[in-house]
Amino acid sequence: MPVRINKIKFYLVEEISDILHLSKDSVVKYIHQGRIHAIKIGSSWHISNESLNEFLKTGGVKKVTME
């Protein structure tokens, strides 16, 4: 369940992985690459709703199809 801090909705890595149908490792990799902006509080990464929307707007995850 997202947490609100100063009216901003934040998701944990596990929640983003469920939303995007990605592994938790992939989400963390995107955070380290700077593709998803997140803040670390304690040992947990928190991704704002705005950061998630920006990631999706700029292409997000590209699916590759085999022909």
Backbone as JSON Lines, residues from 0, in Angstrom:
{"i":0,"aa":"M","n":[0.85,-1.18,0.0],"ca":[0.0,0.0,0.0],"c":[0.89,1.24,0.0]}
{"i":1,"aa":"P","n":[0.65,2.15,-0.94],"ca":[1.48,3.36,-1.0],"c":[1.38,4.18,0.28]}
{"i":2,"aa":"V","n":[2.47,4.86,0.59],"ca":[2.54,5.73,1.77],"c":[2.5,7.17,1.27]}
{"i":3,"aa":"R","n":[1.83,8.04,2.0],"ca":[1.78,9.46,1.65],"c":[2.67,10.25,2.61]}
{"i":4,"aa":"I","n":[3.55,11.05,2.02],"ca":[4.4,11.96,2.79],"c":[4.21,13.34,2.17]}
{"i":5,"aa":"N","n":[3.72,14.29,2.96],"ca":[3.43,15.64,2.45],"c":[2.57,15.59,1.19]}
{"i":6,"aa":"K","n":[1.54,14.77,1.22],"ca":[0.57,14.62,0.12],"c":[1.15,13.97,-1.13]}
{"i":7,"aa":"I","n":[2.38,13.46,-1.06],"ca":[2.99,12.77,-2.2],"c":[2.9,11.27,-1.92]}
{"i":8,"aa":"K","n":[2.41,10.53,-2.92],"ca":[2.26,9.08,-2.77],"c":[3.58,8.4,-3.14]}
{"i":9,"aa":"F","n":[4.08,7.53,-2.24],"ca":[5.31,6.79,-2.45],"c":[5.04,5.29,-2.43]}
{"i":10,"aa":"Y","n":[5.71,4.58,-3.34],"ca":[5.6,3.13,-3.43],"c":[6.93,2.49,-3.05]}
{"i":11,"aa":"L","n":[6.86,1.28,-2.54],"ca":[8.06,0.48,-2.3],"c":[8.43,-0.27,-3.58]}
{"i":12,"aa":"V","n":[9.65,-0.77,-3.64],"ca":[10.11,-1.52,-4.81],"c":[9.16,-2.68,-5.12]}
{"i":13,"aa":"E","n":[8.71,-3.38,-4.09],"ca":[7.82,-4.52,-4.29],"c":[6.52,-4.1,-4.98]}
{"i":14,"aa":"E","n":[6.0,-2.94,-4.6],"ca":[4.76,-2.45,-5.21],"c":[4.98,-2.06,-6.66]}
{"i":15,"aa":"I","n":[6.1,-1.41,-6.95],"ca":[6.41,-1.03,-8.33],"c":[6.62,-2.28,-9.18]}
{"i":16,"aa":"S","n":[7.27,-3.29,-8.63],"ca":[7.48,-4.52,-9.4],"c":[6.15,-5.18,-9.73]}
{"i":17,"aa":"D","n":[5.19,-5.14,-8.81],"ca":[3.85,-5.68,-9.08],"c":[3.13,-4.84,-10.14]}
{"i":18,"aa":"I","n":[3.2,-3.53,-10.02],"ca":[2.52,-2.64,-10.97],"c":[3.06,-2.82,-12.38]}
{"i":19,"aa":"L","n":[4.38,-2.9,-12.51],"ca":[5.03,-2.97,-13.83],"c":[5.27,-4.39,-14.31]}
{"i":20,"aa":"H","n":[4.95,-5.37,-13.48],"ca":[5.2,-6.79,-13.81],"c":[6.68,-7.03,-14.11]}
{"i":21,"aa":"L","n":[7.52,-6.49,-13.22],"ca":[8.97,-6.66,-13.3],"c":[9.46,-7.32,-12.02]}
{"i":22,"aa":"S","n":[10.67,-7.86,-12.08],"ca":[11.26,-8.39,-10.85],"c":[11.71,-7.22,-9.98]}
{"i":23,"aa":"K","n":[11.83,-7.48,-8.69],"ca":[12.33,-6.45,-7.77],"c":[13.75,-6.05,-8.16]}
{"i":24,"aa":"D","n":[14.55,-7.03,-8.6],"ca":[15.92,-6.73,-9.03],"c":[15.95,-5.77,-10.21]}
{"i":25,"aa":"S","n":[15.02,-5.92,-11.15],"ca":[14.95,-5.01,-12.3],"c":[14.61,-3.6,-11.86]}
{"i":26,"aa":"V","n":[13.67,-3.47,-10.94],"ca":[13.3,-2.14,-10.44],"c":[14.5,-1.48,-9.77]}
{"i":27,"aa":"V","n":[15.21,-2.22,-8.93],"ca":[16.4,-1.67,-8.26],"c":[17.46,-1.3,-9.29]}
{"i":28,"aa":"K","n":[17.62,-2.12,-10.32],"ca":[18.58,-1.82,-11.38],"c":[18.22,-0.5,-12.06]}
{"i":29,"aa":"Y","n":[16.94,-0.28,-12.36],"ca":[16.5,0.97,-12.98],"c":[16.74,2.16,-12.05]}
{"i":30,"aa":"I","n":[16.59,1.94,-10.75],"ca":[16.88,3.01,-9.78],"c":[18.37,3.36,-9.84]}
{"i":31,"aa":"H","n":[19.22,2.36,-9.83],"ca":[20.67,2.59,-9.85],"c":[21.11,3.23,-11.17]}
{"i":32,"aa":"Q","n":[20.41,2.9,-12.27],"ca":[20.73,3.5,-13.58],"c":[20.18,4.92,-13.71]}
{"i":33,"aa":"G","n":[19.34,5.33,-12.77],"ca":[18.75,6.66,-12.84],"c":[17.5,6.72,-13.7]}
{"i":34,"aa":"R","n":[17.02,5.58,-14.17],"ca":[15.81,5.56,-15.01],"c":[14.55,5.74,-14.17]}
{"i":35,"aa":"I","n":[14.6,5.28,-12.91],"ca":[13.52,5.52,-11.96],"c":[14.13,6.31,-10.81]}
{"i":36,"aa":"H","n":[13.56,7.46,-10.53],"ca":[14.06,8.28,-9.42],"c":[13.42,7.8,-8.12]}
{"i":37,"aa":"A","n":[14.25,7.61,-7.11],"ca":[13.77,7.09,-5.83],"c":[14.6,7.69,-4.7]}
{"i":38,"aa":"I","n":[14.04,7.62,-3.51],"ca":[14.79,8.02,-2.32],"c":[14.9,6.81,-1.41]}
{"i":39,"aa":"K","n":[16.0,6.75,-0.69],"ca":[16.2,5.63,0.23],"c":[15.96,6.12,1.64]}
{"i":40,"aa":"I","n":[15.05,5.46,2.31],"ca":[14.75,5.75,3.71],"c":[15.06,4.47,4.48]}
{"i":41,"aa":"G","n":[16.09,4.54,5.33],"ca":[16.54,3.33,6.0],"c":[17.11,2.39,4.96]}
{"i":42,"aa":"S","n":[16.58,1.18,4.9],"ca":[17.07,0.21,3.92],"c":[16.11,0.03,2.75]}
{"i":43,"aa":"S","n":[15.06,0.85,2.69],"ca":[14.04,0.69,1.65],"c":[14.04,1.85,0.66]}
{"i":44,"aa":"W","n":[13.89,1.51,-0.62],"ca":[13.73,2.51,-1.66],"c":[12.26,2.9,-1.73]}
{"i":45,"aa":"H","n":[12.01,4.21,-1.93],"ca":[10.65,4.74,-2.06],"c":[10.58,5.51,-3.37]}
{"i":46,"aa":"I","n":[9.59,5.17,-4.2],"ca":[9.41,5.77,-5.51],"c":[8.11,6.57,-5.5]}
{"i":47,"aa":"S","n":[8.19,7.85,-5.84],"ca":[6.98,8.68,-5.84],"c":[6.12,8.35,-7.05]}
{"i":48,"aa":"N","n":[4.85,8.66,-6.93],"ca":[3.92,8.48,-8.04],"c":[4.38,9.3,-9.25]}
{"i":49,"aa":"E","n":[4.91,10.49,-8.98],"ca":[5.43,11.34,-10.06],"c":[6.6,10.67,-10.77]}
{"i":50,"aa":"S","n":[7.51,10.04,-10.01],"ca":[8.65,9.35,-10.62],"c":[8.19,8.17,-11.46]}
{"i":51,"aa":"L","n":[7.2,7.45,-10.97],"ca":[6.65,6.32,-11.73],"c":[6.05,6.82,-13.04]}
{"i":52,"aa":"N","n":[5.25,7.88,-12.98],"ca":[4.64,8.43,-14.19],"c":[5.69,8.93,-15.17]}
{"i":53,"aa":"E","n":[6.74,9.56,-14.68],"ca":[7.82,10.04,-15.54],"c":[8.52,8.86,-16.23]}
{"i":54,"aa":"F","n":[8.77,7.8,-15.49],"ca":[9.39,6.6,-16.05],"c":[8.53,6.05,-17.18]}
{"i":55,"aa":"L","n":[7.23,5.98,-16.96],"ca":[6.32,5.44,-17.98],"c":[6.21,6.38,-19.18]}
{"i":56,"aa":"K","n":[6.22,7.7,-18.94],"ca":[6.14,8.68,-20.02],"c":[7.35,8.65,-20.93]}
{"i":57,"aa":"T","n":[8.51,8.39,-20.35],"ca":[9.75,8.42,-21.13],"c":[10.09,7.07,-21.74]}
{"i":58,"aa":"G","n":[9.13,6.19,-21.79],"ca":[9.36,4.91,-22.45],"c":[9.26,3.72,-21.53]}
{"i":59,"aa":"G","n":[9.55,3.92,-20.26],"ca":[9.43,2.83,-19.3],"c":[10.17,1.6,-19.76]}
{"i":60,"aa":"V","n":[9.48,0.49,-19.75],"ca":[10.06,-0.79,-20.14],"c":[9.66,-1.05,-21.57]}
{"i":61,"aa":"K","n":[10.63,-1.32,-22.4],"ca":[10.35,-1.62,-23.79],"c":[10.29,-3.13,-23.98]}
{"i":62,"aa":"K","n":[9.22,-3.59,-24.6],"ca":[9.06,-5.02,-24.85],"c":[9.66,-5.34,-26.21]}
{"i":63,"aa":"V","n":[10.37,-6.44,-26.28],"ca":[10.99,-6.88,-27.53],"c":[10.22,-8.09,-28.02]}
{"i":64,"aa":"T","n":[9.85,-8.07,-29.3],"ca":[9.16,-9.23,-29.86],"c":[10.09,-9.92,-30.84]}
{"i":65,"aa":"M","n":[10.04,-11.22,-30.84],"ca":[10.85,-12.03,-31.76],"c":[10.03,-12.28,-33.01]}
{"i":66,"aa":"E","n":[10.65,-12.11,-34.17],"ca":[9.93,-12.35,-35.42],"c":[10.54,-13.51,-36.14]}
